[in-house]
């Protein structure tokens, strides 16, 4: 299928018919049981079925059969989140506006899909977060911290230890994302310090550095020992390179293989107006959904993925003209090219407890980007279906409406999704970065 047509088809998402705005009805007794009950109590009228109303957030548009509930009204500068088997939610918090970072832990104590208990701990601002067996990992801009977290506890026992320290964070893309492998190792995404590795950053028609020295310490995914303290970048394995900024990473629950969604480069039109139109600058390049295998190279800064051609093309900083493939023929391709400048910030695989159509695949939270003009898009959660442990190549918007309507800049958005995590009993949690509101999306029965 032509990629542009696939984008159009997926964005329409025919299964989405608006959010559930009604109530969850408890099923009445089957007919035979109802007749017997009526005969036993012939003088009493049969009671009406009990109706339990769910406080669905009508601003959030979800597929038929789901309801988005505000789990918490705001925890501050939220980034990614993780959910324990018992439904406790742990949110990474950035340092912002005088607010200390660390972790906020939330618990629903009465099963009403809302958090009644809140605990805060730690002071270092974090972005990436992951739960292990009795352990919580938090990634700051420079370090990966490991906390001992007893099962069922909202707070750690003791101070954290630094598993990885002194990671590079200068200039662009300082935030670190992490994903925990079942073997105990931990993947760390380290974003590029620049847009396209130009000699003079973001200069009009400026050439790129060739080779790009930034690839030695940035723009890739590194793998570290999850138990060893005091590791630095040189102790890790550069697992994959040419990855501009992999904020959204997750390990597949059955194959144990790593997947990520990558922020594509900016400003094709602004920096190269003789080669690209304003519309092409808004629609290109793709945000790449990639299967991250050991030794893969996804081509940044020399290449970008063009959604129209569904191919890697040579970047203009390295002699490209919007059509030439060149050295990019040797680079690894994405599984799916997603719309440009939506800014993927987190990814989570379904845990097998979701409704039938959403049991195998991944959810991605898109934060929205300044570089998509004149009309902003993104600010949503996307579903990437898998079949037999492989991505199908399709995608659809799962939850939308976070931005609050048509907007022209990220500053106009009501909410900006930044974290997503699968919870127990087929639930999905979504965080946003402006106020730190947390939603719990649950399946309902009409």
NULUM-372024 format. One record per residue: x, y, z of N, C-alpha, C in turn; residue number from 1. Coordinates in pm, whole numbers. Layout:
N
PT   n.east   n.north     n.up   ca.east   ca.north    ca.up   c.east   c.north     c.up   resi
PT        X         Y        Z         X          Y        Z        X         Y        Z    NUM
...
//
This chain:
446
PT   n.east   n.north     n.up   ca.east   ca.north    ca.up   c.east   c.north     c.up   resi
PT       85      -120        0         0          0        0       88       124        0      1
PT       53       223      -79       122        349      -79      124       407       62      2
PT      242       451      116       248        498      254      155       614      281      3
PT      144       707      185        56        822      208      -88       776      225      4
PT     -131       678      145      -266        626      158     -283       553      289      5
PT     -176       482      332      -185        412      458     -202       511      572      6
PT     -128       624      566      -142        728      668     -285       777      672      7
PT     -343       804      553      -478        858      547     -577       758      604      8
PT     -562       632      565      -653        528      613     -642       512      763      9
PT     -519       508      812      -502        485      955     -551       602     1037     10
PT     -528       723      991      -571        840     1066     -721       846     1077     11
PT     -792       798      975      -939        797      983     -986       697     1086     12
PT     -907       589     1106      -934        489     1209    -1081       448     1214     13
PT    -1129       366     1119     -1271        336     1109    -1332       274     1233     14
PT    -1248       213     1322     -1305        153     1441    -1341       257     1546     15
PT    -1288       380     1533     -1314        481     1633    -1449       548     1606     16
PT    -1538       540     1705     -1670        598     1690    -1699       695     1803     17
PT    -1594       754     1857     -1614        847     1967    -1606       775     2099     18
PT    -1577       849     2205     -1562        789     2336    -1694       743     2393     19
PT    -1687       652     2489     -1806        604     2557    -1849       710     2657     20
PT    -1969       757     2647     -2015        863     2734    -2130       817     2823     21
PT    -2162       688     2820     -2275        637     2894    -2236       580     3028     22
PT    -2293       466     3062     -2269        406     3192    -2235       259     3176     23
PT    -2172       206     3275     -2143         63     3281    -2260        -6     3347     24
PT    -2327       -94     3274     -2445       -162     3327    -2407      -302     3375     25
PT    -2450      -334     3496     -2432       -470     3547    -2540      -557     3486     26
PT    -2499      -668     3428     -2594       -750     3352    -2704      -805     3442     27
PT    -2834      -805     3396     -2942       -867     3473    -2929     -1018     3470     28
PT    -3003     -1086     3556     -3002      -1231     3558    -3050     -1288     3425     29
PT    -2999     -1405     3383     -3053      -1470     3264    -3203     -1494     3280     30
PT    -3275     -1514     3169     -3420      -1523     3169    -3471     -1633     3262     31
PT    -3413     -1754     3256     -3463      -1864     3337    -3448     -1831     3485     32
PT    -3334     -1776     3524     -3313      -1741     3663    -3407     -1631     3706     33
PT    -3436     -1538     3615     -3526      -1428     3648    -3667     -1479     3673     34
PT    -3712     -1579     3592     -3847      -1635     3611    -3858     -1703     3746     35
PT    -3756     -1782     3784     -3758      -1849     3913    -3758     -1748     4028     36
PT    -3679     -1642     4012     -3675      -1540     4116    -3809     -1472     4130     37
PT    -3878     -1448     4017     -4009      -1383     4021    -4112     -1473     4088     38
PT    -4103     -1605     4060     -4198      -1698     4121    -4178     -1705     4271     39
PT    -4053     -1699     4315     -4025      -1707     4458    -4067     -1581     4531     40
PT    -4068     -1470     4460     -4103      -1341     4523    -4213     -1276     4441     41
PT    -4326     -1349     4424     -4431      -1303     4332    -4492     -1171     4374     42
PT    -4481     -1139     4503     -4545      -1016     4548    -4450      -897     4536     43
PT    -4323      -923     4496     -4227       -813     4485    -4198      -787     4337     44
PT    -4187      -658     4302     -4154       -621     4164    -4006      -650     4138     45
PT    -3978      -695     4017     -3839       -723     3981    -3760      -593     3981     46
PT    -3647      -588     4052     -3571       -463     4059    -3510      -428     3924     47
PT    -3493      -298     3900     -3424       -252     3780    -3276      -288     3789     48
PT    -3212      -317     3675     -3069       -345     3678    -2993      -226     3738     49
PT    -2896      -257     3823     -2817       -151     3883    -2730       -85     3777     50
PT    -2719        46     3782     -2638        122     3687    -2526       191     3764     51
PT    -2403       161     3727     -2287        224     3790    -2226       321     3689     52
PT    -2234       448     3717     -2185        548     3623    -2035       564     3637     53
PT    -1965       562     3525     -1822        589     3523    -1799       733     3483     54
PT    -1707       803     3550     -1682        944     3518    -1592       959     3397     55
PT    -1644       923     3280     -1563        932     3158    -1530      1077     3126     56
PT    -1405      1103     3093     -1361       1237     3054    -1405      1259     2909     57
PT    -1505      1342     2889     -1563       1359     2755    -1469      1432     2660     58
PT    -1360      1487     2710     -1263       1554     2623    -1180      1453     2544     59
PT    -1168      1331     2596     -1080       1232     2535    -1161      1135     2452     60
PT    -1130      1128     2325     -1200       1043     2229    -1130       908     2221     61
PT    -1198       802     2260     -1142        667     2260    -1234       576     2179     62
PT    -1187       457     2140     -1270        367     2061    -1394       321     2138     63
PT    -1493       280     2064     -1613        225     2125    -1576       108     2215     64
PT    -1631       107     2336     -1599          3     2431    -1498        44     2535     65
PT    -1452       171     2531     -1354        220     2628    -1402       350     2690     66
PT    -1345       382     2805     -1376        504     2878    -1245       558     2937     67
PT    -1217       687     2914     -1098        752     2970    -1138       825     3098     68
PT    -1077       789     3209     -1109        845     3340     -986       920     3392     69
PT    -1005      1037     3450      -894       1110     3510     -853      1038     3639     70
PT     -741       969     3633      -691        893     3748     -634       988     3853     71
PT     -565      1094     3807      -516       1199     3897     -517      1331     3821     72
PT     -556      1439     3888      -575       1568     3821     -446      1640     3790     73
PT     -334      1600     3852      -209       1665     3817     -100      1643     3919     74
PT       12      1585     3876       124       1557     3966      243      1648     3937     75
PT      228      1744     3845       339       1832     3811      401      1796     3678     76
PT      533      1814     3668       604       1799     3541      627      1652     3509     77
PT      520      1582     3474       526       1437     3450      594      1405     3318     78
PT      663      1293     3317       717       1238     3192      665      1095     3175     79
PT      752       997     3170       706        860     3149      654       799     3280     80
PT      583       687     3266       528        622     3385      540       471     3373     81
PT      528       405     3489       531        259     3496      423       214     3592     82
PT      365        97     3566       253         47     3647      288       -91     3700     83
PT      270      -109     3832       297       -237     3896      181      -333     3873     84
PT      203      -460     3905       101       -562     3884      -26      -536     3964     85
PT      -13      -467     4077      -131       -438     4160     -201      -308     4122     86
PT     -152      -240     4015      -215       -118     3968     -154        10     4021     87
PT      -54         2     4109        15        123     4155       87       188     4037     88
PT       82       320     4033       138        396     3921      256       479     3970     89
PT      369       470     3900       490        545     3934      523       637     3816     90
PT      537       767     3846       554        869     3742      688       938     3760     91
PT      768       945     3654       892       1021     3655      859      1169     3646     92
PT      923      1250     3731       894       1394     3739     1020      1473     3705     93
PT     1004      1571     3617      1113       1661     3581     1129      1771     3685     94
PT     1251      1827     3694      1269       1952     3768     1217      2065     3680     95
PT     1120      2142     3731      1065       2250     3649     1000      2355     3739     96
PT     1035      2482     3714       969       2591     3784      975      2582     3935     97
PT     1086      2538     3988      1098       2526     4133     1050      2394     4189     98
PT      984      2312     4108       939       2181     4154     1053      2082     4148     99
PT     1075      2010     4256      1177       1906     4257     1131      1787     4175    100
PT     1227      1719     4115      1194       1601     4037     1179      1479     4125    101
PT     1211      1364     4067      1199       1240     4140     1086      1155     4088    102
PT     1011      1094     4179       903       1001     4144      780      1035     4225    103
PT      664      1030     4161       535       1034     4230      471       897     4217    104
PT      427       841     4329       361        711     4331      215       729     4368    105
PT      125       663     4293       -19        680     4310      -85       544     4331    106
PT     -189       543     4417      -261        418     4442     -412       445     4450    107
PT     -488       358     4384      -634        358     4394     -671       262     4506    108
PT     -724       313     4617      -751        229     4734     -892       173     4739    109
PT     -984       226     4655     -1123        179     4662    -1179       133     4527    110
PT    -1090       107     4430     -1128         51     4300    -1227       138     4223    111
PT    -1213       272     4236     -1300        362     4160    -1227       423     4041    112
PT    -1110       370     4005     -1029        416     3893     -972       556     3917    113
PT     -960       596     4042      -901        725     4078     -802       704     4191    114
PT     -693       782     4188      -590        768     4290     -627       846     4416    115
PT     -630       778     4528      -657        844     4657     -528       865     4737    116
PT     -426       783     4712      -301        792     4788     -188       838     4697    117
PT     -111       932     4748         2        985     4670      126       993     4759    118
PT      239       945     4707       367        957     4773      467      1017     4675    119
PT      555      1103     4725       660       1163     4641      795      1136     4704    120
PT      894      1104     4622      1027       1079     4674     1133      1105     4566    121
PT     1254      1134     4611      1362       1167     4520     1362      1315     4485    122
PT     1475      1366     4443      1486       1508     4408     1542      1531     4269    123
PT     1603      1429     4209      1662       1448     4077     1557      1430     3968    124
PT     1549      1528     3879      1449       1522     3773     1473      1407     3679    125
PT     1368      1332     3649      1381       1215     3564     1286      1215     3447    126
PT     1314      1131     3349      1227       1112     3232     1191       966     3214    127
PT     1292       880     3202      1267        738     3183     1245       668     3316    128
PT     1160       567     3315      1129        493     3438     1096       349     3401    129
PT     1137       255     3486      1109        113     3459     1103        39     3590    130
PT     1016       -63     3596      1001       -147     3714     1060      -285     3688    131
PT     1141      -332     3782      1191       -468     3780     1138      -544     3899    132
PT     1199      -654     3932      1157       -736     4046     1211      -674     4174    133
PT     1126      -600     4245      1169       -532     4367     1260      -414     4343    134
PT     1259      -362     4221      1350       -254     4183     1276      -153     4096    135
PT     1308       -26     4113      1262         78     4021     1383       153     3968    136
PT     1388       169     3836      1495        245     3771     1440       381     3728    137
PT     1518       486     3750      1483        621     3707     1600       679     3630    138
PT     1572       729     3509      1676        788     3425     1667       940     3433    139
PT     1773      1003     3482      1785       1148     3478     1859      1185     3349    140
PT     1890      1313     3331      1962       1352     3210     2101      1289     3203    141
PT     2162      1263     3321      2301       1217     3322     2322      1078     3382    142
PT     2224      1028     3457      2245        904     3529     2125       811     3516    143
PT     2148       683     3548      2039        588     3569     2047       543     3714    144
PT     1941       571     3789      1936        538     3931     1856       410     3953    145
PT     1900       331     4052      1827        210     4088     1783       220     4235    146
PT     1651       211     4255      1594        212     4389     1548        70     4425    147
PT     1567        31     4549      1506        -91     4600     1362       -59     4638    148
PT     1269      -127     4575      1127        -99     4596     1057      -228     4635    149
PT     1033      -249     4764       966       -374     4807      830      -390     4741    150
PT      795      -513     4711       668       -542     4646      552      -489     4730    151
PT      461      -416     4664       346       -360     4732      371      -226     4799    152
PT      495      -176     4793       528        -50     4857      523        65     4756    153
PT      482       182     4802       483        302     4718      614       380     4732    154
PT      694       346     4830       819        418     4855      935       320     4863    155
PT     1054       365     4823      1170        275     4826     1227       260     4965    156
PT     1309       159     4982      1382        142     5106     1527       185     5083    157
PT     1564       296     5142      1701        345     5127     1719       437     5008    158
PT     1840       483     4995      1878        577     4888     1909       501     4759    159
PT     1904       572     4645      1934        504     4519     2083       486     4499    160
PT     2117       392     4411      2255        377     4366     2259       410     4218    161
PT     2373       459     4172      2389        494     4030     2439       372     3954    162
PT     2353       324     3867      2393        212     3779     2479       265     3666    163
PT     2437       378     3608      2513        444     3502     2524       591     3540    164
PT     2639       651     3517      2658        790     3554     2735       866     3447    165
PT     2722       998     3455      2796       1090     3368     2764      1070     3219    166
PT     2639      1044     3187      2599       1033     3047     2596      1172     2983    167
PT     2626      1182     2853      2627       1313     2788     2486      1371     2775    168
PT     2474      1502     2796      2342       1564     2789     2346      1707     2736    169
PT     2458      1752     2684      2469       1890     2639     2381      1917     2517    170
PT     2332      2039     2510      2255       2089     2397     2122      2014     2381    171
PT     2089      1971     2260      1957       1913     2232     1941      1774     2294    172
PT     1816      1736     2315      1777       1600     2353     1854      1546     2474    173
PT     1848      1616     2588      1921       1567     2706     1851      1452     2779    174
PT     1719      1438     2761      1644       1341     2840     1676      1197     2798    175
PT     1675      1110     2895      1709        970     2869     1586       881     2889    176
PT     1568       788     2796      1464        687     2809     1531       552     2834    177
PT     1457       463     2902      1514        334     2937     1412       223     2911    178
PT     1463       104     2890      1379        -16     2877     1454      -131     2940    179
PT     1386      -208     3023      1448       -317     3098     1427      -449     3024    180
PT     1535      -521     3004      1529       -653     2939     1513      -761     3046    181
PT     1444      -872     3014      1426       -979     3113     1556     -1039     3165    182
PT     1665     -1026     3092      1792      -1081     3139     1861      -991     3241    183
PT     1798      -878     3274      1853       -787     3373     1933      -672     3316    184
PT     1959      -672     3187      2027       -558     3126     1927      -445     3101    185
PT     1980      -327     3078      1894       -211     3061     1939      -131     2939    186
PT     1843       -97     2853      1870        -16     2735     1851       132     2770    187
PT     1941       216     2720      1933        360     2743     1941       431     2609    188
PT     1838       510     2579      1839        591     2458     1905       724     2485    189
PT     2005       758     2403      2080        884     2419     2061       964     2291    190
PT     1986      1073     2300      1952       1152     2182     2067      1234     2129    191
PT     2055      1275     2003      2159       1355     1938     2164      1496     1997    192
PT     2281      1559     1994      2290       1697     2042     2255      1800     1935    193
PT     2218      1755     1816      2190       1849     1707     2078      1797     1619    194
PT     2038      1878     1526      1933       1842     1431     1985      1749     1323    195
PT     2098      1786     1260      2151       1708     1148     2302      1708     1142    196
PT     2366      1731     1255      2512       1726     1265     2580      1823     1167    197
PT     2519      1941     1151      2581       2042     1064     2706      2100     1130    198
PT     2796      2147     1047      2916       2214     1098     2874      2337     1180    199
PT     2779      2409     1129      2719       2520     1204     2573      2483     1227    200
PT     2534      2450     1351      2401       2394     1377     2287      2481     1325    201
PT     2193      2413     1259      2070       2473     1207     2096      2597     1120    202
PT     2201      2591     1041      2233       2699      948     2170      2669      812    203
PT     2122      2773      745      2056       2755      616     2156      2705      513    204
PT     2123      2589      454      2203       2523      351     2345      2492      398    205
PT     2361      2475      529      2493       2443      584     2523      2295      573    206
PT     2646      2260      538      2683       2118      522     2692      2047      656    207
PT     2683      1913      650      2697       1832      769     2839      1784      788    208
PT     2874      1752      911      3004       1693      940     3005      1548      890    209
PT     3111      1511      820      3116       1378      760     3257      1321      774    210
PT     3277      1221      860      3175       1154      941     3129      1241     1059    211
PT     3013      1209     1110      2955       1284     1220     3015      1235     1352    212
PT     3093      1320     1423      3156       1275     1547     3057      1251     1660    213
PT     2938      1307     1649      2837       1293     1755     2791      1149     1774    214
PT     2808      1067     1670      2763        928     1677     2844       844     1776    215
PT     2962       892     1815      3043        816     1909     2980       808     2047    216
PT     2909       915     2086      2856        920     2223     2706       952     2228    217
PT     2645       980     2114      2504       1021     2113     2434       955     1993    218
PT     2302       986     1981      2222        939     1867     2225       787     1852    219
PT     2203       719     1964      2202        574     1961     2137       516     2084    220
PT     2139       385     2092      2086        312     2207     2198       225     2263    221
PT     2225       243     2392      2330        168     2460     2270        65     2553    222
PT     2343       -44     2578      2297       -149     2668     2396      -163     2784    223
PT     2341      -164     2907      2423       -171     3028     2377      -286     3116    224
PT     2464      -325     3209      2430       -422     3312     2336      -354     3412    225
PT     2220      -415     3438      2122       -353     3526     2156      -363     3673    226
PT     2260      -439     3710      2295       -458     3850     2429      -397     3889    227
PT     2511      -365     3792      2646       -316     3821     2645      -166     3846    228
PT     2704      -125     3957      2707         17     3992     2825        89     3925    229
PT     2809       220     3906      2919        305     3863     2963       289     3719    230
PT     2878       239     3632      2914        228     3492     2912       366     3425    231
PT     2997       384     3327      2994        503     3243     2965       459     3100    232
PT     2959       556     3010      2924        524     2871     3018       420     2811    233
PT     3145       428     2844      3243        335     2786     3223       191     2835    234
PT     3150       174     2946      3124         39     2996     3006       -27     2925    235
PT     2924        53     2856      2808          0     2789     2838       -45     2647    236
PT     2744      -116     2591      2753       -161     2451     2668       -68     2366    237
PT     2729       -11     2261      2649         67     2167     2568       -32     2083    238
PT     2445       -54     2124      2362       -159     2066     2312      -122     1928    239
PT     2277         6     1906      2228         53     1777     2266       198     1760    240
PT     2292       240     1635      2336        376     1608     2250       439     1499    241
PT     2275       569     1474      2197        641     1373     2053       662     1416    242
PT     2030       667     1547      1896        682     1605     1889       822     1666    243
PT     1825       915     1597      1834       1055     1637     1789      1079     1780    244
PT     1672      1026     1818      1624       1046     1954     1514       945     1982    245
PT     1550       838     2053      1455        729     2079     1397       747     2219    246
PT     1306       842     2233      1239        860     2361     1145       744     2393    247
PT     1084       686     2292       985        580     2311     1050       445     2284    248
PT     1069       365     2391      1130        234     2377     1055       133     2462    249
PT     1050         9     2415       987        -98     2493     1036      -233     2441    250
PT     1042      -331     2532      1082       -467     2497      956      -551     2476    251
PT      952      -625     2366       836       -708     2334      817      -815     2442    252
PT      694      -837     2489       671       -925     2604      696     -1073     2581    253
PT      698     -1119     2456       722      -1261     2431      852     -1288     2356    254
PT      891     -1199     2266      1016      -1221     2193     1137     -1162     2265    255
PT     1113     -1072     2361      1219      -1003     2436     1306      -916     2346    256
PT     1253      -874     2232      1329       -789     2141     1286      -643     2159    257
PT     1380      -553     2131      1359       -411     2155     1298      -342     2033    258
PT     1200      -256     2060      1141       -170     1959     1146       -25     2009    259
PT     1143        68     1916      1146        210     1953     1075       292     1846    260
PT     1032       412     1884       981        509     1788     1068       633     1802    261
PT     1120       681     1689      1227        780     1687     1177       915     1637    262
PT     1219      1022     1706      1195       1158     1657     1277      1181     1530    263
PT     1208      1215     1421      1279       1251     1299     1337      1391     1307    264
PT     1419      1425     1212      1485       1555     1208     1385      1668     1181    265
PT     1429      1792     1198      1347       1910     1178     1390      1988     1053    266
PT     1307      2084     1015      1341       2200      931     1395      2167      792    267
PT     1338      2070      726      1377       2048      586     1347      2171      501    268
PT     1229      2228      520      1191       2346      441     1266      2470      487    269
PT     1270      2493      617      1331       2617      667     1480      2626      631    270
PT     1549      2514      634      1693       2515      606     1725      2492      458    271
PT     1632      2431      385      1657       2398      244     1533      2432      159    272
PT     1497      2561      153      1373       2601       84     1377      2579      -67    273
PT     1494      2565     -124      1502       2539     -268     1473      2392     -301    274
PT     1476      2307     -201      1455       2163     -224     1320      2114     -174    275
PT     1262      2182      -75      1138       2134      -12     1038      2248        1    276
PT      912      2215      -18       805       2312        5      770      2315      154    277
PT      694      2417      193       651       2426      332      567      2304      371    278
PT      483      2257      279       401       2139      307      489      2016      326    279
PT      592      2001      241       682       1887      256      759      1895      388    280
PT      793      2016      430       861       2031      557      776      1990      675    281
PT      643      2011      662       551       1971      769      525      1821      768    282
PT      526      1759      651       488       1618      637      608      1523      631    283
PT      729      1576      632       848       1492      623      949      1539      726    284
PT     1036      1449      774      1039       1305      749      950      1229      846    285
PT      946      1099      831       866       1014      920      924      1012     1061    286
PT      835       990     1158       878        941     1288      885       790     1272    287
PT      999       729     1295      1024        590     1257      997       492     1371    288
PT      910       395     1344       890        283     1435      988       175     1393    289
PT     1086       145     1480      1196         59     1440     1207       -65     1527    290
PT     1254      -172     1467      1290       -296     1537     1440      -287     1562    291
PT     1478      -273     1687      1617       -244     1721     1692      -373     1750    292
PT     1768      -417     1652      1853       -535     1669     1996      -491     1692    293
PT     2074      -580     1753      2214       -549     1779     2287      -517     1648    294
PT     2357      -403     1645      2435       -365     1529     2360      -288     1421    295
PT     2233      -260     1443      2157       -186     1342     2202       -41     1334    296
PT     2187        15     1213      2220        156     1186     2105       216     1108    297
PT     2035       313     1169      1916        371     1107     1944       503     1034    298
PT     2072       539     1021      2109        636      921     2126       781      960    299
PT     2078       822     1079      2099        963     1114     2248       991     1130    300
PT     2298      1105     1088      2228       1220     1028     2227      1217      876    301
PT     2286      1113      818      2306       1110      674     2176      1086      597    302
PT     2078      1027      663      1957        983      594     1833      1018      676    303
PT     1721      1023      609      1591       1036      675     1491       949      599    304
PT     1380       913      665      1279        830      600     1172       919      540    305
PT     1151       902      410      1050        979      337      920       899      332    306
PT      810       950      393       686        872      394      622       859      257    307
PT      647       953      169       587        947       36      647       834      -46    308
PT      779       817      -38       848        712     -112      865       584      -31    309
PT      836       590       99       860        479      190     1002       427      173    310
PT     1098       521      181      1239        487      160     1327       583      236    311
PT     1447       536      267      1548        624      324     1612       705      211    312
PT     1615       837      230      1674        927      131     1792      1001      192    313
PT     1883      1043      108      2002       1115      150     1964      1255      198    314
PT     2013      1293      317      1983       1424      373     2051      1534      292    315
PT     1989      1651      283      2048       1759      202     2182      1806      255    316
PT     2208      1793      384      2338       1831      439     2451      1745      385    317
PT     2415      1632      324      2515       1537      274     2498      1514      124    318
PT     2440      1613       56      2430       1609      -90     2297      1563     -144    319
PT     2198      1536      -56      2068       1492     -103     1988      1604     -165    320
PT     1889      1564     -248      1804       1661     -317     1656      1628     -303    321
PT     1620      1546     -207      1481       1506     -191     1444      1383     -271    322
PT     1537      1328     -351      1510       1210     -432     1622      1107     -424    323
PT     1745      1152     -403      1861       1063     -406     1864       971     -285    324
PT     1896       843     -308      1910        746     -202     2055       737     -155    325
PT     2146       716     -248      2288        712     -217     2323       610     -110    326
PT     2405       651      -14      2452        561       92     2339       508      179    327
PT     2222       569      170      2110        529      256     2053       393      219    328
PT     2090       342      102      2046        208       62     2100       103      158    329
PT     2209       135      229      2270         39      320     2220        53      464    330
PT     2132       149      488      2084        172      624     1962        85      654    331
PT     1935        64      783      1819        -14      824     1692        68      812    332
PT     1587         5      763      1459         72      742     1369        55      863    333
PT     1275       146      881      1177        129      989     1073        25      954    334
PT     1006       -26     1055       892       -114     1034      774       -34      979    335
PT      756        89     1029       648        177      986      701       320      989    336
PT      665       399      887       690        542      888      564       613      937    337
PT      571       675     1055       457        744     1114      464       893     1080    338
PT      354       967     1096       351       1107     1053      461      1193     1117    339
PT      506      1290     1041       617       1375     1081      582      1466     1197    340
PT      682      1489     1281       677       1591     1387      561      1571     1484    341
PT      528      1445     1511       430       1416     1617      499      1396     1751    342
PT      630      1372     1751       712       1361     1872      673      1244     1962    343
PT      715      1122     1927       687       1005     2011      768      1008     2140    344
PT      701      1003     2254       772       1016     2381      768       891     2469    345
PT      682       796     2439       677        674     2521      604       564     2444    346
PT      639       439     2476       575        325     2412      556       215     2515    347
PT      444       142     2503       418         29     2592      346       -80     2514    348
PT      389      -204     2533       320       -316     2472      197      -355     2553    349
PT       93      -398     2483       -26       -451     2550       14      -575     2628    350
PT      -59      -602     2737       -21       -714     2824     -110      -837     2810    351
PT     -190      -844     2705      -271       -962     2681     -405      -961     2750    352
PT     -433      -859     2831      -559       -852     2903     -655      -751     2841    353
PT     -616      -690     2730      -700       -590     2667     -815      -657     2590    354
PT     -907      -572     2543     -1010       -623     2454     -945      -689     2334    355
PT    -1019      -775     2268      -963       -863     2165     -881      -790     2059    356
PT     -929      -675     2012      -859       -604     1905     -730      -539     1951    357
PT     -703      -537     2081      -588       -466     2134     -504      -553     2227    358
PT     -493      -681     2195      -418       -771     2281     -274      -793     2235    359
PT     -247      -768     2108      -112       -789     2057      -70      -666     1979    360
PT       22      -590     2037        68       -468     1973      119      -370     2076    361
PT      144      -247     2030       203       -146     2117      126       -15     2108    362
PT      124        57     2220        68        192     2226      183       292     2231    363
PT      166       405     2161       269        509     2158      205       643     2195    364
PT      267       714     2288       221        848     2326      298       952     2248    365
PT      224      1040     2178       285       1147     2097      264      1281     2166    366
PT      373      1354     2181       378       1478     2259      345      1602     2177    367
PT      353      1594     2044       336       1711     1959      466      1790     1947    368
PT      483      1860     1836       610       1928     1810      589      2067     1750    369
PT      680      2157     1784       679       2293     1729      703      2295     1578    370
PT      764      2189     1525       810       2191     1386      703      2147     1286    371
PT      579      2124     1333       472       2090     1240      380      2211     1228    372
PT      386      2280     1115       308       2402     1093      241      2394      957    373
PT      134      2476      934        75       2574     1025      -24      2513     1125    374
PT      -75      2390     1097      -170       2327     1189     -101      2212     1260    375
PT     -104      2217     1391       -41       2112     1472     -120      1982     1464    376
PT      -48      1870     1470      -110       1738     1479      -28      1654     1577    377
PT      -81      1537     1611       -20       1455     1713      -99      1469     1841    378
PT      -32      1483     1954       -99       1500     2084     -202      1388     2105    379
PT     -159      1264     2084      -253       1152     2090     -180      1025     2132    380
PT     -255       917     2138      -198        784     2162     -233       696     2042    381
PT     -133       634     1983      -149        554     1862     -134       406     1896    382
PT     -210       324     1825      -205        178     1838     -132       120     1718    383
PT      -30        34     1746        46        -36     1642       21      -185     1657    384
PT      -68      -243     1576      -102       -385     1593       10      -478     1548    385
PT       22      -589     1619       113       -698     1583       28      -821     1550    386
PT       87      -912     1475        24      -1041     1447      133     -1147     1451    387
PT      114     -1246     1534       213      -1352     1548      350     -1293     1581    388
PT      351     -1198     1676       472      -1133     1728      544     -1044     1628    389
PT      477     -1006     1520       538       -917     1422      444      -799     1393    390
PT      498      -677     1374       412       -564     1341      346      -585     1206    391
PT      217      -550     1196       143       -571     1072      172      -464      968    392
PT      227      -351     1009       248       -238      918      136      -138      921    393
PT       27      -169      992       -85        -76     1007      -71         3     1136    394
PT     -151       106     1149      -157        181     1274     -286       261     1276    395
PT     -327       303     1395      -450        383     1409     -441       466     1536    396
PT     -504       580     1537      -513        662     1657     -608       593     1754    397
PT     -560       570     1878      -640        504     1980     -710       605     2071    398
PT     -639       708     2114      -697        809     2202     -655       947     2153    399
PT     -753      1039     2147      -728       1171     2091     -806      1273     2172    400
PT     -788      1400     2138      -860       1507     2206     -781      1571     2319    401
PT     -659      1527     2342      -580       1581     2452     -548      1729     2432    402
PT     -522      1769     2308      -484       1908     2282     -598      2005     2304    403
PT     -723      1957     2292      -837       2043     2317     -893      2112     2195    404
PT     -852      2073     2076      -904       2134     1954     -791      2177     1863    405
PT     -821      2233     1746      -716       2279     1653     -626      2383     1720    406
PT     -497      2364     1709      -401       2457     1768     -293      2488     1667    407
PT     -221      2598     1689      -116       2639     1595       24      2629     1655    408
PT       34      2599     1786       164       2581     1849      146      2493     1972    409
PT      253      2426     2017       242       2341     2135      193      2416     2259    410
PT      224      2546     2266       180       2624     2380       30      2641     2390    411
PT      -42      2613     2281      -188       2624     2282     -256      2497     2331    412
PT     -180      2389     2346      -240       2260     2381     -287      2258     2525    413
PT     -403      2196     2549      -451       2175     2686     -368      2069     2757    414
PT     -332      1966     2684      -254       1855     2739     -160      1802     2633    415
PT      -44      1750     2676        53       1693     2583       94      1554     2633    416
PT       39      1447     2573        73       1311     2620      223      1287     2618    417
PT      273      1227     2725       417       1205     2734      454      1070     2792    418
PT      357       996     2845       385        863     2897      268       770     2873    419
PT      296       641     2860       190        542     2841      238       411     2901    420
PT      147       341     2971       184        213     3033       61       126     3046    421
PT       77        -4     3023       -32       -100     3039      -47      -136     3186    422
PT     -173      -137     3232      -202       -174     3369     -277      -306     3376    423
PT     -312      -349     3496      -384       -476     3511     -527      -467     3459    424
PT     -584      -584     3427      -724       -596     3385     -755      -515     3259    425
PT     -657      -508     3169      -681       -445     3040     -690      -295     3043    426
PT     -628      -230     3139      -631        -84     3146     -506       -25     3083    427
PT     -516       103     3048      -404        176     2989     -393       311     3058    428
PT     -273       344     3105      -249        472     3172     -174       566     3078    429
PT     -214       693     3079      -152        796     2995     -121       916     3081    430
PT        3       967     3072        40       1090     3143       57      1203     3043    431
PT       47      1326     3094        75       1442     3009      166      1537     3086    432
PT      241      1621     3013       353       1691     3073      323      1829     3129    433
PT      212      1892     3093       189       2030     3133      151      2041     3280    434
PT       50      1966     3321         7       1967     3461       32      1832     3530    435
PT       66      1735     3449        88       1602     3506      -41      1526     3529    436
PT     -143      1555     3449      -268       1479     3460     -244      1335     3415    437
PT     -307      1242     3482      -295       1099     3449     -434      1045     3418    438
PT     -449       978     3304      -575        911     3269     -559       760     3282    439
PT     -670       695     3316      -679        550     3311     -789       516     3211    440
PT     -752       448     3105      -847        409     3001     -887       264     3027    441
PT    -1018       242     3047     -1066        110     3083    -1170        64     2982    442
PT    -1184       -68     2970     -1289       -126     2886    -1421      -122     2962    443
PT    -1530       -93     2891     -1661        -87     2952    -1758      -173     2871    444
PT    -1871      -203     2931     -1973       -280     2864    -2099      -194     2852    445
PT    -2144      -175     2730     -2261        -89     2709    -2388      -159     2756    446
//
